[in-house]
Structures are given as C-alpha cells and as structure tokens.
Amino acid sequence: MDVCRHTCSQLISGDGRLSSPVNPQTVHRLFNVLVNIANLMHRIDNTMPATTECYMRAIEVVIQSPQSPCSTSKSRVPPYIASALKSGGHVSILTRVGNLDFDVMQAVHDAGDDLARALVDPATGSLPNLILFPEQIFHLSALLFSSRKGNSPNILTTCLANSANDQYSTNIKTATASVLLSLARRYQSTDCTMLLGQRKKSYFTTDSIVLLLHYIAASLLPNACIYNDIGVMLCGLGPGETVTGPQGQPMSGRDIARLYYEKGLQVDPTHPHLLSNLGSLLKDAGHTTHAIGIFHYTLSVHPDLDIALVNMANTLKDTGQCAEAVPYYLRAVSVNPNFSDAYCGLSHSMNAVCQWGERDVWMRKAIEVCEKQLSDTQVTGLLRTKPLEEWMALVRLACGRSLFPVEEKEWIQRFQLFFANDSSVTSVNHNEASFLTRLLEWCLSRMQRTWYIKSYGQAVRADTPQPSLSLANRVTLPISGVLSSLGYPKLPFILPFHTFTLPLTSRTIRLIAHRNAINAFYTTTTYTNKTAVVYPPPPPPVCGKLNIGYVSSDYNDHPLTHLMKSVFSLHNGQQFNVFLYATSPSDGSLHRQHYERQTAFRFTDVSSWSASAIVDKIVQDQIHIRWCDYLVCDEVACPRDLFATVSARPARCASRIRDDSRPDVGVPVNEGCDPSSPATNWIFTECPIYMPHSFFVTDHKQSYCHDEQSLPSNPGSPTDLWFAEMRRREEARISIFPDLPKDVVIFANFNQVWGTAPLFLIFWTWLRILYRVPRSILWLLRFPAAGEANLIRTATAWAGPEVASRVRFTDVAVKEVHIYRCRVADLVLDTVECSAHTVATDVLWSGTPIIACAWPSHRHKMSSRVAASVAYATDLGEQMVVHSREEYEDRAVTLANSLRRHGMTIQTPSSFRNIKAGGGSSAAVGSEFLYNGDGKDLGELMELRKQLFLTRRSMPLFDTARWTRNLEKGYAAAWKRWVEGRQFEYGEDTCIRVRDDEE
C-alpha cells in the first residue's frame, strides 16, 4: 500500500487533481492503483474517511475529461442547468442527450459545489430522490458521456471498432461499476452519515446518493444483482415518493421496484433474491396466490434458500395457514440456525396450532433476539450537524418563552450527550434516533398549542365562531429536515400485536411499541415534504361543541364495529360533532352500510386518499379531539402506577417543582419517561382517561337482542324471563351436544387456541379441573382447526385418555350464532397471557359466568386483564375474578360442584310453553326440566348466571349510552387540559378520572 500511495502522491495533488500528465492509454492503471488502495484501506479499517476519497478519485480519473480539470475556485452553474433548476424541470437538459457538443459531466465539473448547493433542499440538507424506470437507466451512460457515445471520457482515445477495444471498454465499465457500488455501500453504512463537499460543506446523505450510484452502475453493467439492489432501495422509500407512470397513473417506489425485479429476472430468471423479493412484494400488495406461486418456483430452484423459505412461511401464516407454515420455518432454521427472522413466525405458528413440543425453544430464541435488537441503539451523528445553539433555539421556540435557568441547564446536558466526540460519553443506551424523533414530536405538540394560545388565548370555548387558521399557514418545524437523513428507524421483528401472547417484561413490551411508534412518526412526518409540519389548531369550539374525529380501518365486519357501532350515534349532538374517517374500502357488509347511511355523524371513505390528503381533511374539519395524547382505560386493565406520568418523572424534575411552576420534563435521555430507560416499573407513555367501570365498550343491547324477540310483548316477571332463558338454553345444549347427559358440567373457552399460552399453566390447569370434576367436559373451538389434534395429543400425554376424551371441539360459528350458543356453557375459563376481549362480553351477555384473570405476574399486560375489567363492570366481578393459578382452579371446581343437576318437575308459565329458542312456537319441553323454578337453592353458579342474565340490560357493561356519556366527559376534560397546558405535566393529577353521575 505504501508503494501505491507514493505513486499517487506523485500524480495527484492535494486538491485531488492530476498534477502531471498521464497517458490516456494508461489511465486505467492509475484507476486500478486507486481502487487497490481503497480496498486495502477498507480491509484495514472500514471507517477511514480516506477510503471514500480514494474510491471517489478513482471515479474522477475515469469520468473527468483530460482537457478540463475540475476547478472549484471558479465554479458556477451553467445557464442551461440553472434554467432547468429554476423552472423545476429537466426536460431542456434531456433534449440535448446525444449532442456531441454537450458534455454533462463537464458541465457538472464546471459547476462544482454551486451545483450541489442548488440541488440540495435547504430545509432538509439532502439531495432529492430520483426515481427512474429500468428503461431510463439504459440510456443514462449516453446522457452522462454524450460526447463519447456513452464511453468514459478519460479512457478511450481511439475510434477503432475492434474486439480488443470493445473488451477494453467492457473491462473499464465493469471496474467502474464495481467502484460505484463500493462507494454506495460506504454511504449506506452507519459510519458514514454525511458527504463532505470540496469546501467542507456538509450534505446529509440519504438514499438518493446511493440510488444514483446504483443507477449509473446498472447503466454501465446491466446486472441482476444491481437490479435487485435498486428494487430493495425503492421499496424502502416513503409512500410519498411517487412518479407518473406510462399511463399517467401515480406509481410508488414499490411499484417501480417490481419493474426492476422483473427486469433482473429477464437477465437471470433463477436469481434467488430477485425471486424471493418479488414474491414478498406481491405478498405485501395483497397478491398472496401469485406470491405463493413465486415462492414455490424459487424453492424448486433453490430448495435451501433460507429467506425464500421464511417468506413462504410468513405468507402462509398471514393467510391463516399456520400448520402449513411450520415445515417451511423448520427448514429455514435447519439450513441457517442463526436466521432469527424465522424464530418469531415459527413460535407464533406453532402456538397457533398448539404444536407445543418445540414451541418454547423457538419462543425463547425469538425473545432473546428481540431483546438484542432492542439493545442496539441508532447513533447517527445528525444532531452534531447543527450547532448546539440552533437546537436550544428550537426548544425555546417550542416553549413559546425563554427557559428557566434550570431548564436551560437540563436541555444543554441532554444535547451534550450526543455532541461529545468521546464515544465513551455517548453510551449505548443513548439512542439518538429515538431522542431526535421524540424531540421533534415534543416540539410539534408544544408549538401547536402555542399557536392556539397566540391566536385565541386560553379560551376553552367561544360564544361566537372565531376565524379559522388557514391550512396554507402551516409552519415547517425548523431543523426538522435532518429527519429525512435518519432513514427508517430499525424495527424489532416481534410486532406489538405479538406481545399479547408472549411472556415479555414491561420494558420489552414498552420498547417494542416505542420502536414501532418512532417508525410510524418518521413515515408520516417525511411522507411528502420530508420535514415536520406544524398544522394550524382548530378554533375554540362554539358554545363548547367539540369536534371529535375517529380514524380507523375497521368500519367493516370487524370486532371494532361489533363493539362500537352505536357509540358514534349515541354522542350528544348538542355538545359534539362526530366525524368518521375510514381508511379501508367497503367490504359490502351490512355493518359498513350502517355507517354509510347514518346522519348522526359524518362518514368519509378516505381509503383511496394519500396520507397528506387525509391529514388536510382532518385539519379542515377542525377536529378538536386529536391533539390530546390520552389512553382511554380503567384501573383494572391499566393500574395507575404503570404510567410514566405517575412513575417515571426524573428526580431532578421533581426537585424543582414549585407551587408557581408547572414542570414540563422535556425529552429525557435514558431516564424518566424515556422509553429506552432501564426502568421496569412503568409501561405507558400516555396520560390515562380512567373510565368509571370499564374502558371496554359493548353494543350487545342494541345489536344482539335476537333472543328477546321470541318473548311475548309483555314478558311478565323476572321469573318468567328466567324460565324462557332456561328453555332456550336447554334446546341449544341439546342441539350442540345431543349425546351429553344432563348432569355433565360444560366448561368452555372460545378464544383462539393460541391464547392458551403459557401452556404449562392454563391448559394444564384446565386438565386438572376436568380431573377434579369427573362429570364435566371442556368445550373448545376449532380456531384454527389444525390445533385440535395437537391439543388432544397433549391432553392424552398429560392427563391420560379418559380426561382427554372429555375435551370437545366444535366449529367456529358466525357472530350471531356464536353469541346465542354461548349460553350453553356452564362456566367459561379465561386465558391469562391474552385474556378474552370481545368473547368475554359475548359470554356475559348470554348470562354465562367467566373465570377472569387478574394475576399480579401479568399486571403490566393490559391484554391479560381485559376480561377482568369486563367482569367487574357487571357489578358481579368479585365472584368471577381470580388472582392466582391456584385460586383459578379452586374457584372453577367450587362453582362447578355447586350445580344442582337433578331432574326437577316444574310448572312452566303458560305464556312460555310454546316458545322455542329462535322465536315461533314448538311443542313444550317435557315436564322433567333441569332447574328449580322458584329461584331458591340454585347453587352458587346457577345463581350467578341468573343475576347476570336478569341484570344485563341495566348493568354498566352493556349500557352503551351511559358509557358514551362518560367518554364525553373524558374528552371535554382532555380538551380543557390541552388548552390550559396541563396535558404536559407529570404527577398524579395528570390522570383524568371520569365520575359516573348514575352511581
């Protein structure tokens, strides 16, 4: 390497230009010397800046015309380029392609840094992304080297068309393409966060530079691998990056990526990664059948390609074919035991079909890998690209005032954690990407409120309409352009939804959610402008009438609709305007038609709109309840000490609280409410709105009263209602289990079977209950069907064939039938890791009691405590909620043994003798009936059922109108606190506790 350096020092001056003439016929040798130096440097220390300079000098030697060395001291943007930039187009330049008198590279060299400054977005400090179609890059070298007919200017000096010259040209193009790709890889590395111009002016590197280098490499050397890399980069662009297609249609980066994958497959039809990536793209676009076909072909050619095996497995899993996915996952980890992407999917799929033999091994591996991913921080160096005072000015601007001395000191200390040059100071726990995104979000929320206060004062309401702030006046957050250079924040491969069923700590769950939140913030913030925008706040509500906006993709036949359908029309029209925004298209169901024909609220289908158009619509509708970061919950599901606002205030913040100040803790780093802090005693970053009974809303009283339609117009006393219910229940029991003796107790669980995790606790406990109650069965659903055989096999191994024979399965039923037949069960047994949610309300509406879990070991998991929250909202929760596995088992056995199952002769009321379960009439059931009719000595379980059934229309759980009124109180309080600035405080008084007026 010393010899190479000495040779270069004799030929290249300090400013990077050739200091002595080099024979054009031997320029390629100098090119090779520079490349070799760079490769050696890269092997010795890949972080050396000089390595990048060597690669760049090698490229310069090839592309720079020998007659026109670069001179940055007299650089200027040529008139034709300046005109194109000024007009916002490039057509005038493209029309000159092929003209021998037009040399683009020479024009760029003449312009020097002036051209870079003209191209760089002043708001973001980055170059724009250029999306080209595959056929366009084919002509790229002809555009760049038009005077040499696409050949490098400093290499070929002869026009002889012979095979030797052609091979020479091909070799140079191949070598040049290789160097371009090496340079691109360096800019993709985390060690290279900025490109230094010749005047040491920093320009943030984004995908644009790497993409351009790949375009040029592909134009010089069309190659399947390069096409694949371009496709991967285009898939990584934000959804706002679009171009106009051949038919005038907008096309995203992913749409163009598909063209590159297909182009690459024309070059190499069996390229493994092109095939696998094309299949993944098709799968993500919803073309699952086509994707599975691609994966099948890929694996027929490359049977041991781990990524294709996992992609095939993921596609099958996501389409509900978990049993079919498991063998592909197992093949992937057999080929590559370190392929962590397979662990989570394999664990989830095995759990879904109750294939528990190896599931725990892969689950533990998945959790280990995820925790390793969460421990990896993203240090970008972007904060150091701006002076400390600029960041402090941004903080002051967001606060709308000067900072107190103690606040100034705290903020400086935070920034200095990322400004220090000593790597030991920037701890691995200081996640710069997290801090940067949290800082910008913090600034946005404060500036929105500051704008409101400056425009309207601290007015919570107005007696007359106030002037609206124009959408055109939205403000770009200063310095937020650095966010565009961050790149998509890294995501752990365990998604938030998967945390429901995995035994994770509070900190792990918190970090998984946080990393996904950072990614979502980055995606939405950089969607179009690549800068954070402060949108105008709405004017004060006229006469206090608030505008509420609900954005959801579930306004179809979905559990959200099953539960919330009536809430939107039950809002008080005198106090609230309600707006619904559907981000998914109609499924044609009656549920969707319900929303579309309602007049009590405004329903807008925005499924085909861009994200920016949806945001603009929400702003134009002047939605008030969108600015407040609250979590609607209750103290059973979300204990108050699990909120950062209560438990995560930094100690030094608490020490400076005074009666005359309202502390805003800012953006702590690795302490307090920083999700990355080591604290394990909290999980929620939001402020809670505590509902008085349960946060869980139901719609059963409005939507699922079909069983009451069979009653006469005047049903009579509660005893009459109870008799009618018993008749319906007996007929339903016989129709489902015609072979079951009358004295057999029916335990049931209607959750998807993966909810049975952890297996060694819940399923084992169920089998113990069956053993202790010999005349009993356990009723489960084929949800999925593949789980049945595995559960029976496990039950046989753990409890023997007799107990296993009492585990009974039925198919999943449609919603109405499911709710109706819930009454057949005597007692429903809940799961602990992920409890029953909608199912719990279905069961309780039918009058069936449930054993719900509120175990201390799972108090940090909201998903584990929903059924307990729901049970308490019946006012009978004390009889159904348990706090340990032992109590769970004993309570179930006690309730089951309390049943009086002897045949009893009763006199059925005449008004019900000819009423059957589904309405209409039928012959009366025989005189021998199952239950005592006088309401005495029913046993504890039957008495509990009777109370649940007879009070269901008045209990808080099913009083949707009452729940909605309480929610409205929470909304009003949240709006008031936002206006007053109390939303940003920490402490016990930040919780909104809704008081129920009917208690």
PyMOL commands that set and color helices and strands:
alter all, ss='L'
color gray80, all
select helices_A, chain A and resi 2-11+24-44+49-63+72-74+79-87+91-94+104-111+113-119+134-137+140-144+146-148+163-188+207-220+224-235+253-267+272-284+288-301+306-318+322-335+341-352+359-375+383-385+388-399+405-419+432-456+471-473+480-485+496-500+506-525+559-564+567-570+590-597+611-620+640-642+644-647+651-655+700-703+706-710+718-736+753-756+762-772+787-799+801-804+815-824+838-845+856-858+862-872+877-879+885-897+910-912+940-950+956-958+960-980+982-984+988-990
alter helices_A, ss='H'
color red, helices_A
select strands_A, chain A and resi 194-196+202-204+242-244+250-252+475-476+533-534+546-552+576-582+602-605+630-633+687-690+745-748+776-781+807-810+827-829+850-853+881-882+904-905+928-929+992-993
alter strands_A, ss='S'
color yellow, strands_A
deselect
rebuild
show_as cartoon
